[in-house]
């Protein structure tokens, strides 16, 4: 995943959420995805990267 | 020594005296410096040259001197105006006097310098380079590259000792936002005649591993003079336009510019400004992320809240609605059952009432009719009674008949001497008429 790709996905998610297109059922799923992308992007920008890389590895 | 000979000194002295007499004025000279050096005694020695129109061969050459006292006056002014030290390769306009020394020969003494000429020449050179890049169609190539959202892996072209390099690194590593940067120096000479080849080599090394870097940064802090014209190079500018990464240039000071400023993706004034640019970019990304986060978190929060509120409303509403519905239904049922219970009874009752009332009405009507008849009969009786002659007779009236038994109604029917019979209530009286008198006229 690239930072740019993650940002684009986040933009898309934000638009989707704002349009109210997300059913309550899939809300949790989308939110989880958004949280992961946000964490990834923030880690890319900041020094928390190493920590997040570790988290992502644990997830796998 | 024969009388027609002179010594070298005498000849040189003669040349000197002729020159001093005939060329005592000062001249404004335009020439290129082929040499320039500050001697330890404070004097500044130069060599002026003039090339032919092809620019390849010299057609004139002259030594020149700026005496220490003059140099201390004009050099700072020149450097302030141009941002350059006097150096070889530079075109200058200087005011000179011509001198000739018996031992040192022909020389020009510089007494003033016109920085605007040099500035103009530098600008012309820059313009020519830019025009060439434009003609080659590559002038804006690097500027057309999209700046990546993430500017984190920074390839730096500078020299470890260059003013500003250390500041640049410190600034990035200790930024206020906790932004992470991965920095690597690609060392290059940033001042003097080796600038071009050295920076070209550094750029080539970065381009070779372009996928490892987000951008390239060329930085050098400016001193009192920055000798920026070293960067006014066609090859350097062309190399930057062809870099596969955005190139950020921060060389020199606030005022100066080089051709690199016109071809770089992003130009900033100083290394500090370059660091600030990168930090700002990162901070903007962080802000963008935070905004996205807010946008993403806000909607579900609102959505969930709305859903929760709806549920609460339903929870409170439902029992009430149900209770109300039940109550309403029960009431309806009650009403219905009552109606069903009462209706036949009412109908009987009402029939009974109707019958009763009819009875009464009939009775009353009958009674009234009877009364009416009775009254009528009574009145008839009374009227009839009033008409009974016997009653009239008893009241004192009488009836008179003629002798042949006709009831007499007028004196015209009677003559004196006629016998008449008068009937009273209790019997008849026979009498003879003695006279007949009309009583009506007496009234």
Contacts between the chains, C-beta under 8 A, distances in Angstrom:
chain1	res1	chain2	res2	distance
A	3	B	148	7.8
A	3	B	149	6.0
A	3	B	150	4.1
A	4	B	148	6.9
A	4	B	149	5.4
A	4	B	150	7.2
A	7	B	149	5.8
A	7	B	288	7.5
A	7	B	289	7.8
A	7	B	292	7.7
A	10	B	289	7.6
A	10	B	292	4.8
A	10	B	296	7.0
A	11	B	292	6.8
A	13	B	296	5.7
A	14	B	292	5.3
A	14	B	295	4.1
A	14	B	296	5.1
A	17	B	295	6.8
A	17	B	296	5.5
A	17	B	298	7.8
A	17	B	299	3.8
A	17	B	300	6.3
A	18	B	295	6.3
A	18	B	299	5.5
A	20	B	299	7.1
A	20	B	303	7.0
A	22	B	299	7.5
A	22	B	300	7.3
A	22	B	303	7.5
A	24	B	303	6.7
A	24	B	304	7.3
A	24	B	307	5.8
A	27	B	300	5.0
A	27	B	303	6.7
A	27	B	304	7.2
A	30	B	300	7.7
A	31	B	296	7.3
A	31	B	297	7.7
A	31	B	300	5.7
A	34	B	293	7.8
A	34	B	296	4.5
A	34	B	297	8.0
A	38	B	289	6.2
A	38	B	292	7.0
A	38	B	293	5.2
A	38	B	296	7.6
A	41	B	285	7.8
A	41	B	289	5.3
A	42	B	286	7.3
A	42	B	289	5.9
A	44	B	150	5.8
A	44	B	152	7.0
A	44	B	180	7.9
A	45	B	150	6.9
A	45	B	152	7.3
A	45	B	179	5.8
A	45	B	180	6.8
A	45	B	282	5.7
A	45	B	285	5.5
A	45	B	286	5.7
A	45	B	289	7.2
A	46	B	177	7.3
A	46	B	178	4.7
A	46	B	179	5.9
A	46	B	180	5.5
A	46	B	286	7.5
A	47	B	178	5.7
A	47	B	179	7.7
A	47	B	180	4.4
A	48	B	178	7.8
A	49	B	180	5.9
